[in-house]
């Protein structure tokens, strides 16, 4: 079997059919791929819809499990998967027409551990089935993971990539369960371990922007969890950076980009702290922890990956401890009065 597509689902009755139809209409031989839907104890009709598709399509399988979060759901799908390659797709997103066959062909032809491609953001009800493809296969560069990180910007989300299943299993790569930022951690781990990785300029994926998405959830409880899980991700990156091969010719540039990513967790943690109801008195102790691991001050954050006046202004403030508390107090008062949302997400 060539491909396993794993879809973790929680309360996605409105979008799951579009997602599944976009896969089924790819033109792949049904015997060559499987779709694994992992229902994470949905409270709507998600499971019923998944069962309908399972009954109509022999290559669709449904796992119904107790709610444990997206990381655990993806890991459950990976355990069942049989495809040579794995693709993790969210149920509120979908694929452009006839894109996966070409992506799969390139990955197989070049014996890649990871193949990255492009994604296009779309609004809630927007359907853009067509895809722009730059046919430059003869010019594709195959990197090792360290060189790829050093040379290219990469996104945290797992749906930008297809991955060779044996590569994941051999390196014991799994999603961290019960925490946010599980994509960012696993993506960096994948790239650091990969021997063969490439990128194709093909907008395969459609990312649906929803006001109800998990990362846009602004409830106090959710905000607190995301803040502390950002802190955890910053600490996890220490081990990644320390275990890079010192004799690799591009290790310096790779470390710089990973430190930028590590410091992005701290930066956005501070942004979310400003918007939250968490006491700002926790900040000094948090910053001490980040100082110990080299994630603060934010000296590696600004650059190619993060630039612009808002980023520069906030970094200027965040790097001066004496400014952080008064600035956050002022912002919280201002935000209560004007309900603004002018900060980066």
C-alpha positions in Angstrom: 0.0 0.0 0.0 1.4 3.4 -1.0 -0.3 5.8 1.3 -2.2 6.1 4.6 -4.1 9.3 5.3 -4.8 9.8 9.0 -7.6 12.2 10.0 -8.2 12.9 13.7 -11.8 14.1 14.3 -13.6 15.9 17.1 -17.0 17.5 16.3 -16.3 18.0 12.6 -19.7 17.0 11.1 -19.9 20.2 9.0 -16.5 19.7 7.3 -15.6 16.0 7.3 -17.6 15.1 4.1 -15.7 17.8 2.1 -12.4 16.6 3.4 -13.1 12.9 2.6 -14.5 13.7 -0.9 -11.4 15.7 -1.7 -9.3 12.6 -1.0 -11.6 10.1 -2.7 -11.6 12.3 -5.9 -7.8 12.3 -6.2 -7.8 9.7 -8.9 -5.7 7.2 -6.8 -6.4 3.5 -7.1 -8.5 2.7 -4.0 -6.3 -0.4 -3.4 -3.2 1.8 -3.2 -4.2 3.9 -0.2 -6.3 4.0 2.9 -8.0 6.6 4.9 -8.0 6.2 8.7 -10.5 8.4 10.5 -9.9 8.6 14.3 -13.0 9.8 16.1 -11.9 11.4 19.4 -15.2 11.0 21.2 -17.1 13.5 19.1 -20.4 14.8 20.5 -22.0 15.5 17.1 -22.6 13.3 14.0 -19.0 13.0 13.1 -18.8 9.3 14.0 -22.1 8.5 12.1 -20.7 10.3 9.0 -17.4 8.5 9.3 -19.2 5.1 9.5 -21.3 5.9 6.4 -18.1 6.5 4.4 -16.5 3.4 5.9 -19.5 1.3 4.8 -19.3 2.6 1.3 -15.5 2.5 0.8 -13.4 -0.6 1.6 -10.2 1.6 2.0 -11.7 3.7 4.8 -11.3 2.6 8.4 -12.7 4.2 11.5 -11.2 4.2 15.0 -13.6 5.2 17.7 -11.7 6.1 20.9 -12.0 7.9 24.2 -11.2 11.6 24.0 -7.5 12.2 24.5 -6.6 15.0 22.1 -5.3 15.3 18.6 -1.8 14.0 19.4 -3.1 10.7 20.8 -5.6 10.4 17.9 -2.9 10.8 15.3 -0.7 8.2 17.2 -3.6 5.7 17.1 -4.0 6.2 13.4 -0.2 5.7 12.9 -0.4 2.4 14.8 -3.0 1.1 12.3 -1.5 2.5 9.2 0.0 0.2 6.5 1.0 2.7 3.8 4.6 3.3 2.7 3.9 7.0 3.2 1.8 8.8 5.9 -0.2 12.0 5.6 -1.9 13.7 8.6 -4.8 15.8 7.4 -7.2 17.8 9.6 -10.9 17.2 9.0 -11.8 20.9 8.5 -9.2 21.1 5.7 -9.2 19.6 2.3 -7.0 18.8 -0.7 -6.8 20.4 -4.1 -7.9 18.2 -7.0 -5.4 15.6 -8.4 -2.5 16.7 -6.3 -1.7 13.7 -4.2 -0.8 11.3 -7.1 2.0 13.7 -8.2 3.2 14.3 -4.6 3.3 10.5 -4.0 5.1 9.8 -7.2 7.9 12.4 -6.4 8.4 11.0 -2.9 8.6 7.4 -4.2 10.9 8.3 -7.2 13.3 10.2 -4.9 13.1 7.7 -2.0 12.3 10.6 0.4 11.8 10.5 4.1 9.8 13.7 4.0 8.4 15.7 1.1 7.1 19.2 1.8 4.7 21.2 -0.3 2.5 24.3 -0.2 -0.8 25.1 1.5 -3.4 27.8 0.6 -5.6 29.4 3.3 -9.3 29.6 2.5 -12.3 31.1 4.3 -14.9 29.0 6.0 -17.1 28.2 3.0 -14.5 28.7 0.2 -13.7 25.9 -2.1 -10.7 26.3 -4.4 -10.2 22.9 -6.1 -7.6 24.0 -8.7 -3.9 23.9 -7.9 -0.8 25.8 -9.2 2.0 23.4 -10.0 5.5 24.3 -11.1 6.8 21.4 -13.0 10.4 21.5 -11.9 11.0 18.0 -10.8 14.3 17.7 -12.5 15.5 20.7 -10.5 14.3 19.5 -7.1 17.1 19.5 -4.4 17.3 16.5 -2.0 18.7 17.6 1.3 19.5 15.9 4.5 17.4 17.3 7.4 20.0 19.6 8.9 20.8 21.2 5.5 17.0 21.6 4.8 16.5 23.4 8.1 19.5 25.6 7.5 18.4 26.5 4.0 14.6 26.8 4.1 11.8 28.3 6.2 9.5 25.5 7.3 6.1 25.5 9.0 5.2 23.8 12.2 2.0 22.1 11.1 2.2 18.5 10.1 -0.2 18.8 7.1 2.5 20.5 5.0 4.3 17.2 4.6 4.1 13.5 3.7 6.3 11.2 5.6 7.8 7.7 5.0 6.2 5.5 7.6 9.2 3.3 8.2 11.3 6.4 8.9 8.9 7.5 11.6 8.7 4.0 13.2 12.5 3.4 13.0 13.2 6.7 14.8 10.4 6.2 17.3 8.8 9.5 16.3 5.4 10.1 17.8 3.2 13.1 18.7 3.4 14.3 22.3 0.1 13.5 23.8 -2.1 15.9 25.9 -0.2 19.1 24.9 -0.4 21.8 22.3 2.5 22.5 20.0 2.8 18.8 19.3 3.0 19.6 15.5 5.9 22.0 16.0 7.9 19.5 18.1 7.3 16.5 15.8 8.1 18.5 12.7 11.4 19.6 14.0 12.2 16.1 15.2 11.4 14.7 11.7 13.6 17.2 9.9 16.5 16.7 12.3 16.4 13.0 11.7 15.7 12.9 8.0 18.3 11.7 5.6 16.4 12.6 2.4 14.0 15.5 2.3 12.8 17.8 -0.5 10.2 20.5 -1.3 7.9 20.9 -4.3 6.1 24.1 -5.2 2.7 22.6 -5.4 -0.3 24.0 -3.4 -1.7 20.7 -2.4 -3.5 21.6 0.8 -6.3 23.9 1.7 -6.2 25.3 5.2 -9.7 26.4 6.3 -9.6 29.5 8.6 -12.4 29.0 11.2 -13.2 31.3 14.1 -13.9 28.2 16.2 -10.6 26.5 15.5 -8.6 25.2 18.5 -5.8 27.7 18.2 -8.3 30.6 18.1 -10.0 29.5 21.3 -9.7 32.4 23.8 -11.3 30.8 26.9 -9.1 31.4 30.0 -8.6 27.7 30.5 -7.5 27.1 26.9 -5.2 30.1 27.0 -3.5 28.9 30.2 -2.9 25.5 28.6 -1.4 26.9 25.4 0.9 29.2 27.4 2.3 26.4 29.5 2.6 24.1 26.5 4.5 26.8 24.6 6.9 26.8 27.6 7.2 23.0 27.4 8.0 23.2 23.6 10.8 25.7 24.3 12.4 23.2 26.7 12.0 20.2 24.4 13.9 22.1 21.7 17.0 22.1 24.0 17.5 18.4 23.4 17.0 18.8 19.6 19.6 21.5 19.4 22.2 19.8 21.6 22.0 16.5 19.6 22.7 18.0 16.2 25.9 16.7 14.6 28.7 19.1 15.3 30.7 18.1 12.2 27.9 18.9 9.8 28.8 21.7 7.4 25.5 23.5 7.9 25.0 22.8 11.6 25.5 26.5 12.5 22.7 27.8 10.3 20.5 24.9 11.4 21.0 25.7 15.1 20.2 29.4 14.4 16.9 28.5 12.8 16.0 26.1 15.6 16.8 28.7 18.2 14.6 31.1 16.3 11.8 28.6 16.5 12.5 27.9 20.2 12.4 31.6 20.9 9.2 31.9 19.0 7.5 29.7 21.6 8.7 32.2 24.3 7.6 35.2 22.2 4.1 34.0 21.6 3.9 32.7 25.2 4.4 36.3 26.3 1.9 37.6 23.8 -0.7 35.2 25.1 0.2 36.0 28.6 -0.7 39.6 27.9 -4.1 38.6 26.6 -4.8 36.1 29.4 -5.9 36.4 33.0 -2.8 34.7 34.3 -1.0 36.8 37.0 2.0 38.6 35.5 3.9 37.8 38.7 4.7 34.4 37.2 6.8 36.0 34.5 10.2 36.5 36.4 10.4 32.8 37.3 9.4 31.7 33.7 12.1 34.0 32.2 14.7 32.5 34.6 13.9 29.1 33.2 14.2 30.3 29.6 17.5 32.0 30.4 18.9 28.7 31.6 18.2 27.0 28.3 19.2 30.0 26.1 15.7 30.8 24.9 15.7 34.2 26.5 16.5 37.0 25.9 15.0 36.9 22.4 18.3 37.6 20.5 17.7 35.0 17.8 14.0 35.7 17.1 14.0 38.6 14.6 15.2 37.9 11.1 14.0 36.1 8.0 11.3 34.1 9.8 9.9 36.9 11.9 10.2 40.6 10.9 8.2 43.8 10.9 7.6 46.7 13.3 5.2 44.9 15.6 7.6 42.0 16.2 10.5 44.5 16.6 8.7 46.6 19.1 7.5 43.7 21.2 11.0 42.1 21.2 12.4 45.4 22.4 10.0 45.4 25.3 10.2 41.7 26.1 14.1 41.8 26.2 13.9 44.5 29.0 12.5 42.8 32.1 11.7 46.1 33.7 9.3 47.0 30.9 7.4 43.8 30.7 5.1 44.1 33.7 4.1 47.8 33.2 3.5 47.2 29.5 1.3 44.1 30.1 -0.7 46.0 32.8 -1.3 48.9 30.3 -2.2 46.5 27.5 -4.7 44.6 29.7 -6.5 47.8 30.7 -6.5 49.1 27.1 -7.7 45.7 25.8 -10.6 45.7 28.3 -11.8 49.1 27.2 -11.3 48.7 23.4 -11.4 44.9 22.9 -8.6 45.2 20.5 -6.7 42.3 18.9 -3.7 44.1 17.4 -1.0 41.8 18.6 0.5 38.9 16.6 -1.2 35.5 17.2 
